[in-house]
Amino acid sequence: MNRELQAAVHWRWSRGLLGLLCLCSAFAPAKSAGSTNRSAVAVWDTSARVTTGLGYRDNILRSSISSESSGFFLSSADATFIRLSESGAHFTLFLLGEDTRYFDAPSVDYEQLFSGTAQFATPLGQLDELGAEANYLYQHQILDVSETEVDQRRVLVDGHSFTLRPHWKHTLGRGWAVQLAGTALRQLYGGDLDDYWEAGGRLSVIRSYGHRSELSFGYQSRHLLYDSREQFDSFGVMVPDTSLVYWQQEAGGQWRHHWDKARHWRTTSKLNYMFNRDNGSGYFDYDRVLFSQQLRWAANGWDLKANARFGWYFYETQQIGNERRERSYAALDLRVERRLGKHWLLYTVVEREWNRSNDPLDEYNDWMAGGGVGVEF
């Protein structure tokens, strides 16, 4: 993507986001219920963190053929801005940036990520809430794109995505609520990957209980419309003068539970099933099952997060020899932080990933370990 196009996209997105925030502000109630001429009180809360550290990654390219290993220097920064209004409206802006510099990786000098997310919600009466989320994401990272691509496996992705998610939430009573959300996404890539649009919607049923715990179930449907990718026949041969579209349907649930009143212990479980169908021969059709489990404990200056993620992919048409293509993965990670006084902290992080498939090119293993120091403001 050339600089002129980048500048135009960034300007349009910035202008659209500003318009969205102005519109949301216009709809936000100026006075709280029961007030007379007194304006609603707004409270701002801000926080920021900067961390630096050293680490080592065993398989930077996530490759089964030629792996590269190297030490690295990692720096990251994040900031959160929250505005709470007496009217019940709230606004959150979260910014995150990460930069990884490898010492000895011939194919990849560095990886970068930047994300900016703005969220707004305002009550409409006693039972309804209207809100929206806008997100910008920049990635210069090694990613596994074999889920939806043909010959691509793990590639250095350089891309920008812009997402808007409006939502409406209705409270049913006794801790139950229903939420309807929409998604509009534009993905722009540099290199060999094709740009695409995504549009979809999600319906969720939410149950809140206990110490701010929550159980939710949802269904979503979305379409991915590629700019120039073409369809493939059942033998994996490109069909000229066609346009590729994916239709994805997904159903799943999430259970977030705090196990004590002080909320020191928290677990989050997620399970979902998704099937992808293309608008051609079905060469890209597959079913996917994902499960993840997180454990978090925070008390007395300690903060521990442990995650386990598992995924299984079953392709309908693609063949590996005389078998249908299959792949699966398991990933574990652990992060431990220790606060030192009011502002300083130490952290250590470990990650391990296994990928299995009946296609040897899909298989790879990877691990990473690191640690460092941070400061909060």
C-alpha positions as CSV (number, residue, x, y, z in Angstrom):
1,M,0.0,0.0,0.0
2,N,1.6,3.3,-1.1
3,R,1.9,6.3,1.2
4,E,-0.8,8.4,-0.6
5,L,-3.3,5.6,0.0
6,Q,-2.2,5.2,3.6
7,A,-2.6,8.9,4.3
8,A,-6.0,8.9,2.7
9,V,-7.2,5.9,4.7
10,H,-5.9,7.3,7.9
11,W,-7.5,10.7,7.3
12,R,-10.9,9.1,6.5
13,W,-10.7,6.8,9.5
14,S,-9.7,9.6,11.9
15,R,-12.5,11.8,10.5
16,G,-15.0,8.9,10.9
17,L,-13.9,8.2,14.4
18,L,-14.1,11.8,15.4
19,G,-17.6,12.0,13.9
20,L,-18.6,8.8,15.8
21,L,-17.4,10.3,19.1
22,C,-19.2,13.6,18.5
23,L,-22.4,11.7,17.6
24,C,-22.2,9.5,20.7
25,S,-21.5,12.7,22.9
26,A,-24.6,14.2,21.4
27,F,-26.8,11.3,22.4
28,A,-25.3,11.1,25.9
29,P,-27.7,12.4,28.5
30,A,-26.7,15.8,29.7
31,K,-28.4,15.4,33.1
32,S,-28.8,12.5,35.4
33,A,-32.2,11.1,36.3
34,G,-33.9,13.2,38.9
35,S,-31.6,16.3,38.5
36,T,-32.8,19.8,37.9
37,N,-30.4,22.2,36.3
38,R,-27.2,20.5,37.5
39,S,-25.0,19.0,34.8
40,A,-23.9,15.4,35.0
41,V,-20.6,15.0,36.7
42,A,-17.8,13.3,34.7
43,V,-14.8,11.6,36.2
44,W,-11.6,10.9,34.3
45,D,-9.2,8.1,35.2
46,T,-5.9,7.5,33.4
47,S,-3.1,5.0,33.7
48,A,0.0,4.2,31.7
49,R,2.8,1.6,31.7
50,V,6.2,1.2,30.0
51,T,8.2,-2.1,30.1
52,T,11.5,-3.2,28.7
53,G,13.1,-6.6,28.8
54,L,15.3,-9.3,27.2
55,G,14.3,-12.7,25.9
56,Y,15.0,-15.6,23.5
57,R,12.7,-17.2,20.8
58,D,13.5,-20.6,19.5
59,N,11.6,-20.6,16.1
60,I,11.0,-17.0,15.0
61,L,9.7,-18.0,11.6
62,R,7.4,-20.7,13.0
63,S,8.7,-23.0,10.3
64,S,9.1,-26.7,10.0
65,I,11.8,-26.4,7.3
66,S,14.2,-23.6,8.2
67,S,14.0,-22.2,11.7
68,E,15.8,-19.2,13.1
69,S,16.5,-18.6,16.8
70,S,17.7,-15.4,18.4
71,G,17.7,-13.3,21.6
72,F,15.7,-10.1,21.5
73,F,15.1,-6.8,23.2
74,L,11.4,-6.1,23.8
75,S,9.9,-2.7,24.7
76,S,6.2,-1.9,25.1
77,A,3.9,0.8,26.3
78,D,0.2,1.1,27.0
79,A,-2.2,3.8,28.2
80,T,-5.8,3.8,29.3
81,F,-8.1,6.8,29.5
82,I,-11.6,6.3,31.1
83,R,-14.4,8.8,31.4
84,L,-17.3,7.9,33.7
85,S,-20.4,10.1,33.8
86,E,-23.1,10.3,36.4
87,S,-25.6,9.8,33.6
88,G,-24.3,6.2,33.2
89,A,-22.4,6.9,30.0
90,H,-18.8,5.9,29.8
91,F,-15.9,6.2,27.3
92,T,-12.6,4.3,27.2
93,L,-9.5,4.7,25.1
94,F,-6.8,2.1,25.2
95,L,-3.5,2.4,23.4
96,L,-0.9,-0.4,23.1
97,G,2.5,-0.6,21.3
98,E,5.1,-3.3,21.2
99,D,8.5,-3.5,19.5
100,T,10.7,-6.6,19.4
101,R,14.3,-6.3,18.1
102,Y,16.1,-9.5,17.2
103,F,19.9,-9.8,17.7
104,D,20.6,-12.6,15.1
105,A,17.6,-13.3,12.8
106,P,18.6,-12.9,9.1
107,S,15.0,-13.0,7.8
108,V,13.3,-10.8,10.4
109,D,15.0,-7.8,12.1
110,Y,12.1,-6.8,14.1
111,E,8.4,-7.3,14.9
112,Q,6.0,-4.5,15.8
113,L,2.4,-4.1,16.9
114,F,0.2,-1.0,17.6
115,S,-3.4,-1.0,18.6
116,G,-5.8,1.8,19.5
117,T,-9.4,1.0,20.8
118,A,-12.1,3.5,21.6
119,Q,-15.3,2.3,23.4
120,F,-18.4,4.3,24.2
121,A,-21.7,3.3,25.8
122,T,-24.7,5.3,27.0
123,P,-27.9,4.2,28.7
124,L,-31.3,4.6,26.9
125,G,-33.8,4.5,29.7
126,Q,-33.6,1.9,32.5
127,L,-33.2,-1.2,30.4
128,D,-31.2,-0.4,27.2
129,E,-27.7,0.6,26.3
130,L,-26.3,1.9,23.0
131,G,-22.6,1.8,22.3
132,A,-19.8,1.4,19.8
133,E,-16.2,0.3,19.6
134,A,-13.7,1.5,17.0
135,N,-10.3,-0.2,16.6
136,Y,-7.1,0.4,14.6
137,L,-4.5,-2.3,14.4
138,Y,-1.1,-2.2,12.8
139,Q,1.0,-5.5,12.6
140,H,4.5,-6.2,11.3
141,Q,4.7,-9.7,12.7
142,I,5.2,-13.4,11.7
143,L,1.8,-14.9,11.6
144,D,0.3,-18.3,10.7
145,V,-2.0,-17.6,7.7
146,S,-2.4,-21.2,6.6
147,E,-6.0,-21.4,7.9
148,T,-7.4,-19.5,4.9
149,E,-4.5,-19.3,2.4
150,V,-3.3,-21.8,-0.3
151,D,0.5,-21.8,-0.4
152,Q,1.1,-19.3,2.4
153,R,2.1,-20.8,5.8
154,R,3.8,-18.4,8.2
155,V,4.7,-15.1,6.7
156,L,5.8,-11.6,7.8
157,V,2.6,-9.7,7.7
158,D,2.6,-6.0,7.3
159,G,-1.0,-4.7,7.6
160,H,-3.5,-2.3,8.9
161,S,-7.0,-3.0,10.0
162,F,-9.9,-0.7,10.8
163,T,-12.9,-2.0,12.7
164,L,-16.2,-0.5,13.8
165,R,-18.6,-2.5,16.2
166,P,-21.8,-0.8,17.2
167,H,-24.0,-2.6,19.7
168,W,-27.4,-2.5,21.5
169,K,-27.9,-4.2,24.8
170,H,-31.2,-4.9,26.5
171,T,-31.6,-5.9,30.2
172,L,-34.1,-8.7,30.8
173,G,-34.0,-8.7,34.6
174,R,-32.5,-10.8,37.3
175,G,-29.0,-10.6,35.8
176,W,-30.0,-11.6,32.2
177,A,-29.4,-9.4,29.2
178,V,-29.4,-9.8,25.4
179,Q,-27.0,-8.0,23.1
180,L,-27.0,-7.4,19.3
181,A,-23.7,-6.2,17.7
182,G,-22.5,-5.5,14.2
183,T,-19.0,-5.6,12.7
184,A,-17.5,-3.6,9.8
185,L,-13.8,-4.3,9.1
186,R,-11.3,-3.2,6.4
187,Q,-8.0,-5.1,6.2
188,L,-5.2,-3.7,4.2
189,Y,-2.0,-5.7,3.6
190,G,1.4,-5.1,2.0
191,G,3.1,-8.0,0.2
192,D,1.4,-11.1,-1.1
193,L,-1.8,-11.2,1.0
194,D,-5.0,-9.8,-0.4
195,D,-7.0,-7.0,1.1
196,Y,-10.6,-7.7,2.1
197,W,-13.7,-6.3,3.7
198,E,-15.6,-8.0,6.5
199,A,-19.2,-7.5,7.6
200,G,-21.1,-9.4,10.2
201,G,-23.4,-9.5,13.2
202,R,-23.5,-11.2,16.6
203,L,-26.4,-12.1,18.9
204,S,-25.5,-12.8,22.6
205,V,-27.3,-13.9,25.7
206,I,-25.5,-12.7,28.9
207,R,-26.0,-13.9,32.5
208,S,-24.3,-11.8,35.3
209,Y,-24.1,-13.1,38.8
210,G,-21.9,-13.3,42.0
211,H,-18.8,-11.1,42.3
212,R,-19.0,-9.5,38.9
213,S,-18.9,-12.9,37.2
214,E,-20.5,-13.5,33.8
215,L,-21.7,-16.3,31.5
216,S,-22.5,-15.6,27.9
217,F,-23.5,-17.6,24.8
218,G,-23.6,-16.2,21.3
219,Y,-24.0,-16.8,17.5
220,Q,-22.4,-14.7,14.8
221,S,-22.4,-14.7,11.0
222,R,-19.9,-12.8,8.9
223,H,-18.7,-12.5,5.3
224,L,-15.2,-11.8,4.0
225,L,-15.0,-10.3,0.6
226,Y,-11.6,-10.3,-1.0
227,D,-10.5,-7.5,-3.3
228,S,-8.8,-9.7,-6.0
229,R,-8.5,-13.3,-4.7
230,E,-10.0,-15.8,-7.1
231,Q,-11.8,-19.0,-6.4
232,F,-10.2,-22.5,-6.6
233,D,-11.7,-25.7,-8.0
234,S,-11.8,-28.9,-6.0
235,F,-8.3,-29.9,-7.2
236,G,-6.7,-26.7,-6.0
237,V,-6.5,-24.9,-9.4
238,M,-7.3,-21.2,-9.6
239,V,-10.5,-20.3,-11.5
240,P,-9.9,-17.1,-13.6
241,D,-12.3,-14.2,-13.6
242,T,-13.9,-15.1,-10.3
243,S,-14.1,-13.4,-6.9
244,L,-13.6,-15.2,-3.6
245,V,-16.0,-14.7,-0.7
246,Y,-15.9,-16.6,2.7
247,W,-19.0,-17.1,4.8
248,Q,-18.3,-17.9,8.4
249,Q,-20.8,-18.9,11.1
250,E,-19.7,-19.3,14.7
251,A,-21.4,-20.3,17.9
252,G,-19.8,-20.4,21.3
253,G,-19.7,-19.3,24.9
254,Q,-17.6,-17.7,27.6
255,W,-17.6,-18.2,31.4
256,R,-15.7,-15.6,33.5
257,H,-15.9,-16.4,37.2
258,H,-14.4,-14.7,40.3
259,W,-13.9,-17.2,43.0
260,D,-13.8,-14.9,46.0
261,K,-15.4,-11.6,47.1
262,A,-12.1,-9.7,46.8
263,R,-11.7,-11.1,43.2
264,H,-8.2,-12.3,43.7
265,W,-8.9,-15.5,41.8
266,R,-10.5,-15.5,38.3
267,T,-10.9,-18.1,35.6
268,T,-12.1,-17.5,32.1
269,S,-13.2,-20.4,29.9
270,K,-14.0,-20.1,26.1
271,L,-15.4,-22.6,23.7
272,N,-16.6,-22.0,20.2
273,Y,-17.2,-23.8,16.9
274,M,-16.9,-22.2,13.5
275,F,-17.4,-23.3,10.0
276,N,-16.0,-21.5,6.9
277,R,-17.6,-21.9,3.5
278,D,-16.4,-20.3,0.2
279,N,-18.6,-19.2,-2.7
280,G,-16.9,-21.6,-5.1
281,S,-16.1,-25.3,-5.2
282,G,-15.7,-25.5,-1.4
283,Y,-11.9,-25.9,-1.6
284,F,-11.5,-23.5,1.3
285,D,-14.3,-25.1,3.4
286,Y,-13.3,-26.2,6.9
287,D,-14.6,-26.6,10.4
288,R,-12.8,-25.3,13.5
289,V,-13.1,-25.9,17.2
290,L,-11.3,-23.6,19.7
291,F,-11.0,-23.9,23.5
292,S,-9.1,-21.7,25.9
293,Q,-8.7,-21.6,29.6
294,Q,-7.2,-18.7,31.6
295,L,-6.3,-18.5,35.3
296,R,-5.5,-15.2,37.0
297,W,-4.4,-14.6,40.6
298,A,-3.6,-11.0,41.9
299,A,-2.9,-10.2,45.5
300,N,-0.2,-8.7,47.7
301,G,1.7,-7.1,44.8
302,W,1.7,-10.3,42.7
303,D,-0.1,-10.7,39.4
304,L,-0.1,-14.2,37.7
305,K,-1.7,-15.1,34.4
306,A,-1.7,-18.6,32.9
307,N,-3.3,-19.5,29.6
308,A,-3.9,-22.7,27.7
309,R,-5.3,-22.6,24.1
310,F,-6.3,-25.5,21.9
311,G,-7.5,-25.6,18.3
312,W,-8.6,-28.3,15.8
313,Y,-9.2,-27.8,12.0
314,F,-11.0,-30.2,9.7
315,Y,-10.9,-29.4,6.0
316,E,-13.7,-30.7,3.7
317,T,-12.1,-30.7,0.3
318,Q,-8.3,-30.2,0.6
319,Q,-6.3,-33.4,0.4
320,I,-3.0,-34.4,1.8
321,G,-2.2,-37.6,0.0
322,N,-5.3,-39.7,0.2
323,E,-6.5,-38.0,3.4
324,R,-8.4,-34.9,4.2
325,R,-6.2,-32.1,5.5
326,E,-6.2,-31.8,9.3
327,R,-4.3,-29.6,11.7
328,S,-4.3,-28.8,15.4
329,Y,-2.4,-26.8,17.9
330,A,-1.8,-26.4,21.6
331,A,-0.3,-23.3,23.2
332,L,0.6,-22.5,26.8
333,D,1.8,-19.2,28.3
334,L,2.6,-17.9,31.8
335,R,3.2,-14.3,32.9
336,V,4.2,-13.4,36.5
337,E,4.5,-9.8,37.7
338,R,5.8,-8.5,41.0
339,R,5.2,-4.9,42.1
340,L,8.1,-3.0,43.7
341,G,6.6,-0.1,45.6
342,K,4.0,2.2,44.0
343,H,5.3,2.4,40.4
344,W,7.9,-0.2,39.6
345,L,7.5,-3.9,38.7
346,L,9.4,-6.9,37.5
347,Y,8.0,-9.5,35.1
348,T,8.8,-12.8,33.5
349,V,7.0,-14.6,30.7
350,V,7.2,-18.1,29.1
351,E,5.4,-19.4,26.0
352,R,5.3,-22.8,24.4
353,E,3.4,-23.9,21.2
354,W,2.9,-27.2,19.4
355,N,1.4,-27.5,15.9
356,R,0.4,-30.9,14.4
357,S,-0.9,-31.8,11.0
358,N,-1.0,-34.5,8.3
359,D,0.7,-32.0,6.1
360,P,4.4,-31.8,7.1
361,L,4.6,-28.1,6.1
362,D,1.9,-27.2,8.6
363,E,3.9,-28.7,11.5
364,Y,6.1,-26.6,13.8
365,N,7.0,-26.0,17.4
366,D,8.0,-22.8,19.1
367,W,9.0,-21.5,22.6
368,M,9.9,-18.2,24.0
369,A,11.1,-17.0,27.4
370,G,11.9,-13.5,28.7
371,G,11.7,-11.0,31.5
372,G,12.3,-7.4,32.4
373,V,11.3,-4.3,34.3
374,G,8.4,-1.9,34.0
375,V,7.1,1.4,35.5
376,E,3.4,2.5,35.9
377,F,2.1,6.0,36.2
